[in-house]
Amino acid sequence: AAGVIQSPRHLIKEKRETATLKCYPIPRHDTVYWYQQGPGQDPQFLISFYEKMQSDKGSIPDRFSAQQFSDYHSELNMSSLELGDSALYFCASSLGQGRPEAFFGQGTRLTVV
Amino acid sequence: KQEVTQIPAALSVPEGENLVLNCSFTDSAIYNLQWFRQDPGKGLTSLLLIQSSQREQTSGRLNASLDKSSGRSTLYIAASQPGDSATYLCLSTTGRNYQLIWGAGTKLIIKP
């Protein structure tokens, strides 16, 4: 069965650079969530989308933006990267209505140097 | 707002023991509760999902229960093995916007 695909799996950027992380949800899933997990931390909610509209917002820095496209994939854009942005970024998708089991991608490991 | 708590933060037991990991939540109006495993620096592996209408789910040596009235879920691991060493996280889905709320996890070490 198709799972949530995140790309790239690993990314190394320098401070002040920009990064774009992509998430491809399970087909027919209409909801996407983004999480940031720092070393030794539990995942922190960043933002979510339902039917291409932002549905909830967490601790997402102003330097970050995200959107969900017409094909339901989502991109997380991160600008002016800081060392503290180094983390594992997870994307999850669910079918927003009914029984919203969340399925997680394998994550993108971002290292800012 | 939903709060999810996992106690203890870390647990170390000898191989072969049966053990229980706890997850508490404040809002009983959950849609479901999921248990995940995460190895250091790795992704999340879904273990079990319990829908709000269910009381437990089983997969191999794992059994997860859900008691909404008391705001608790437990993950029971039978006959623990060193390969079970990982961080175990619980995730609740709740609210109008299907918010996903994580517990902080329990780091489990199984000693050979």
Contacts between the chains, C-beta under 8 A, distances in Angstrom:
chain1	res1	chain2	res2	distance
A	31	B	98	6.5
A	33	B	100	5.7
A	35	B	102	7.9
A	42	B	89	6.4
A	42	B	102	5.0
A	42	B	103	6.8
A	42	B	104	4.5
A	42	B	105	5.4
A	43	B	44	8.0
A	43	B	89	7.7
A	43	B	102	5.2
A	45	B	99	7.7
A	45	B	100	6.8
A	45	B	101	7.8
A	45	B	102	7.8
A	48	B	97	7.1
A	48	B	99	7.8
A	48	B	100	7.9
A	50	B	97	7.2
A	50	B	98	7.8
A	55	B	97	4.9
A	55	B	98	8.0
A	56	B	97	4.8
A	56	B	99	6.1
A	88	B	41	7.6
A	88	B	43	7.7
A	90	B	43	7.4
A	90	B	44	6.6
A	92	B	100	6.7
A	94	B	93	7.7
A	94	B	98	6.5
A	96	B	98	5.9
A	99	B	31	7.1
A	99	B	32	7.1
A	99	B	51	6.3
A	100	B	31	5.7
A	100	B	32	7.3
A	100	B	93	5.4
A	100	B	98	4.6
A	101	B	32	6.2
A	101	B	34	7.1
A	101	B	49	5.4
A	101	B	93	7.6
A	102	B	34	6.8
A	102	B	91	6.9
A	102	B	93	6.4
A	102	B	100	5.5
A	103	B	46	7.3
A	104	B	36	7.6
A	104	B	43	7.0
A	104	B	44	4.6
A	104	B	46	7.0
A	105	B	43	7.3
A	106	B	43	4.0
A	107	B	43	4.7
A	107	B	44	7.5
A	109	B	41	7.7
